[in-house]
Amino acid sequence: MSELTIDSIQTTILDVPLVRPHKFATTVMDKQPLLLVEVRTSGGVIGFGEAVVPGGPWWGGESVETMKALIDGHMAPVVLGRSAEDITGIMLDIERVVAKATFAKAGVEVALHDAWARSLGVPVHTLLGGAYRDSVDVTWALGSAPIAEIIDEALAKLEQRMNFSFKLKMGALHPAADTQRVLAVVAALEGKAGVRVDINARWDRFTALRYLPQLADGGVELIEQPTPGDQIEVLAELSRILPVPIMADESVLTPHDALEVVRQQAAAVIAVKTTKCGGLQRSRDVVAIARAAGVACHGATSIEGPIGTAASIHFACSQPGINFGSELFGPLLFAEELLAEPLRYGDGKVALPQGPGLGVELNMDAVKTWTRN
Ligand SMILES: [Mg+2]
């Protein structure tokens, strides 16, 4: 048995409180559940990954509970006894027993990368071809408080030089009221910072045709996934008629989805989440397709905690194709620090953590505190 043989894989659900409620089109979260995936090699090296979805199953059909069941019951038997460096083979074999479930697979795949990199004494980005940059720009997602409070939140972030661009979630209110709310924020930040919106696939084609031109005219700099994910042709139509870029998120989970978006010229930017894409390798396939077609990629988040965020930072910093910044702010939304040494944010960026593996160490007392009983 080699030192790299995986002899245990464990999953733990945490519920970590947020600094303020985070609102999506169909749900509000005041805590974020995380599924911590821990693999241990016979050489005693521990690798961590995080399986995490944004506040529940509304986004992609997975939740921490379904991910725990799939990993414990169906993926663990594939992983146990294999070598941590056999990531490609392990993930292909998992594909044979578990369809879709990309968020759960990402948790396992990242834990394998962390364990393998730690065994070699190198950072995870080394396994991805090396660091191409040592930090990445971070856009901040503003909350759903009254307009004045949202503007104050943005101005405070600008003042602290934490973020220089902002994203607003839409889709929870009537489209007319929602549009007015966003335009008021854009007007207040004009000349200070760019504002983009994410409609999380909640509008139909007619609603999008009616309100998106108003958002573009009012100065919104980018529109993320206004219409349903599978309606690529609607996204393409909107891309043709709007003067601002469209970002595809729900429309792209797989490399083939990326190919379809490229073929139909449906988006100028693709949101790449290492979670929804099923890990670092598959995210790289998505970025490669986008890059070949001249489509930009954004390092997006499903509100990962520090482990998932660190993995996404290693990914973003190793890929020239992640050329439209990131929203890797997840840990800043958490009220409790889970790391011994927090990720470093500042000057509109987050820094690539240094050291072996993901370059971050969990504070196991904090993990214990927020573990679900
Ligand atoms: Mg999105």
Residues whose N, C-alpha, C, O or C-beta is under 5 A from the ligand:
A	BS01	MG	D198 D249
